[in-house]
Amino acid sequence: GSDIITVHAEGGPHLHRSLQAIRALGKKAGVAINPATPESAVEYVLDNVDLILVMTVNPGFGGQKFIAEMQDKLKKIKAMIGNRPIDIEVDGGITAETAPLAVAAGANALVAGSAVYKGGTEAQYKANIAQIRSSIQKGA
C-alpha cells in the first residue's frame, strides 16, 4: 500500500541493489542517512532515488533537538542533486523555529512529530501545524 519505500544507507552493504528492488516493485525509492553519515553515501545512487531523507537527530525516540550542523549537509545534498527530480526530506527536531532553517537549506518535505502532537487536542494539533507552516512562509 505504500508509494515510496525508504531504506537507510547504513542498513546494509548493497544500497544500490535495495533501491533497484524497490523500483522493480513499481514504487518510488528513497534513501535515508543518519547525522554522522556523510552526504557522499548517496552520491552514487542519485539516479536511482526519488527521495533523500536526512535525519537531523539520531533515530530512536521523539523530542530530540535539531542538529544544526545538518543544514550544511542539506545544502551539499541539494547541490549534488542538481536538476534531478529528487525530494529532500528532513526528519528530527522540526519545530516552528527549525522548519524554516531546513527549508532554506534545501528541504522540501518535513517530518514533525513532537512539535505537532503537543497539546493533546485536535484543535491544538491543527494550530501547531499552522504555526510550522507560517514560520516557513515567513522564513522565520
C-alpha positions in Angstrom: 0.0 0.0 0.0 2.9 2.4 0.1 4.0 4.6 -2.8 7.6 5.3 -1.5 9.9 2.9 0.3 12.9 4.4 2.1 15.9 2.4 3.3 18.8 3.6 5.4 22.1 3.8 3.6 23.6 2.3 6.8 21.2 -0.6 6.8 23.2 -3.0 4.6 26.0 -3.4 2.2 24.1 -3.2 -1.0 22.2 0.1 -1.2 22.1 0.1 -4.9 20.6 -3.4 -5.0 18.0 -2.4 -2.4 16.9 0.6 -4.4 16.7 -1.5 -7.6 14.4 -3.9 -5.8 12.1 -1.2 -4.6 11.9 0.2 -8.1 11.3 -3.3 -9.5 8.1 -3.3 -7.4 6.9 -0.2 -9.2 7.5 2.0 -6.1 9.4 5.2 -5.6 12.7 4.7 -3.8 14.2 6.7 -1.0 17.4 6.6 0.9 17.8 7.9 4.5 21.1 8.9 6.1 21.9 9.4 9.8 23.5 12.6 11.1 27.0 11.0 11.2 26.8 9.6 7.7 28.4 11.8 5.1 26.3 13.0 2.1 28.7 11.2 -0.1 26.9 8.0 0.9 24.1 8.8 -1.5 26.3 10.4 -4.3 26.5 7.2 -6.4 22.8 6.3 -6.2 21.3 9.7 -7.1 20.0 8.3 -10.4 18.1 5.6 -8.5 16.3 7.6 -5.9 13.2 9.8 -5.8 13.8 11.0 -2.2 16.7 11.6 0.2 15.8 11.6 3.9 18.3 13.5 6.0 17.9 12.6 9.7 18.5 15.7 11.8 18.5 13.8 15.0 19.8 10.3 15.9 17.0 7.9 15.3 15.4 6.2 18.2 12.9 8.5 20.0 11.0 11.7 19.6 11.5 15.1 21.1 15.2 15.4 20.3 16.8 18.7 19.4 17.5 19.5 15.7 21.2 19.1 15.0 22.1 22.5 13.4 25.1 21.1 11.5 22.7 19.2 9.3 21.9 22.4 7.5 25.3 22.2 5.7 24.6 18.6 4.8 21.3 19.6 3.3 22.9 22.3 1.2 25.5 19.9 -0.1 22.9 17.3 -1.0 20.8 19.9 -2.8 23.9 20.9 -4.8 24.7 17.2 -5.6 21.1 16.6 -6.8 21.3 19.4 -9.4 18.3 19.3 -11.7 17.2 15.7 -10.8 13.6 15.5 -9.6 14.6 14.3 -6.1 12.8 15.4 -2.9 14.8 16.2 0.1 13.1 15.3 3.4 14.1 16.1 6.9 13.2 14.1 10.0 14.1 15.2 13.5 13.6 18.2 15.7 11.3 20.0 13.3 9.5 22.9 15.0 8.3 26.3 14.0 11.9 27.5 14.7 13.8 24.9 12.8 11.5 24.3 9.8 12.5 27.5 8.0 16.2 26.6 8.5 15.6 23.1 6.9 13.7 24.6 4.0 16.2 27.4 3.4 19.0 24.7 3.3 17.1 22.7 0.6 14.4 20.5 2.2 11.0 20.3 0.5 9.4 17.7 2.8 9.4 17.8 6.6 8.6 15.2 9.3 7.3 16.7 12.5 6.2 14.6 15.5 6.5 16.1 18.9 6.0 19.7 17.7 2.7 18.7 16.1 1.3 16.4 18.8 1.9 18.7 21.8 -1.3 20.0 23.4 -3.3 16.8 23.2 -6.3 18.0 21.2 -7.2 18.1 17.5 -7.5 21.9 17.7 -4.0 22.2 19.2 -2.6 19.8 16.6 -4.0 22.0 13.8 -2.7 25.1 15.4 0.8 23.5 15.8 0.8 22.6 12.1 -0.4 26.1 11.1 2.4 27.6 13.2 5.1 25.5 11.4 3.7 26.3 8.0 3.5 30.0 8.9 7.1 30.0 10.1 8.2 28.6 6.7 6.3 31.2 4.8 7.8 34.0 6.9 11.3 32.5 6.7 11.5 33.0 10.5 
